[in-house]
Amino acid sequence: MVRFGKNDIETGFNNGQLYPNMIEDPQLRWAFIRKIYAILTLQLLLTVAVASVVVYVRPISHFFVSSRFGLAVYIVIILVPLILLLPLHYFHKKHPWNLVLLALFTVAISFVVGLSCAFTKGKIILEAAILTTVVAISLTLYTFWAAKKGRDFSFLGPILFCSLLVLIVFGFIQILFPLGKVSTMIWGALGAIIFSGYIIYDTDNLIKRFSYDEYVIAAVSLYLDIINLFLALLTLLRAAD
């Protein structure tokens, strides 16, 4: 039975330790982890709120498909998160600018997610959301368990980076030379696998490597993993429908 208080779940990890031979104070690391997941929860709630507005306020989505100006605005919106990553990385240790930039970044990503959902069936959105939730929670719990057993996932970094480059190039090829539903499904499946790997990799970094003043970078990393997993599953299910 899981009990809360002095002997809560945290003390189940080798007297509070998240992995064998842990040098730092486990309580400080646990506090850091709780802070990251609190920020991540707020980001996801904000994403759901903004995306819901985009989906249900039809004039917003209609604007982007009814005019060339709408297409230009859509491209700008996609570029905004990429642009915000630069100042976000530079100011990630400077309060309160880091939180302001984090909020703007989350809203920009949320708008992109909302536009992706606006032209998708509600059933597919629900299926993608459920799958994303199950996969993200399962992989997070697995990574904590594996870390307790002494396993390390730092080796995934180069593999995932190369895989991500392949996925990006594949996506550009799809835009220039559409290859049909099957290739879109393959792209979505590859994306789901890659970002599932990133959830494990970034959670492992959260447990062992992120410093305490890198809470914004840690939150952004996990947030992007989850959002990209959702979008990949959305693409896969939409193509299979």
Secondary structure by P-SEA (a helix, b strand, c coil): cccccccccccccccccccccccccaaaaaaaaaaaaaaaaaaaaaaaaaaaaaaaaaaaaaaaaacaaaaaaaaaaaaccccaaaaaaaaccccaaaaaaaaaaaaaaaaaaaaaaccccaaaaaaaaaaaaaaaaaaaaaaaaaaaaccccccaaaaaaaaaaaaaaaaaaaaaccccaaaaaaaaaaaaaaaaaaaaaaaaaaaccccccaaaaaaaaaaaaaaaaaaaaaaaaaaac
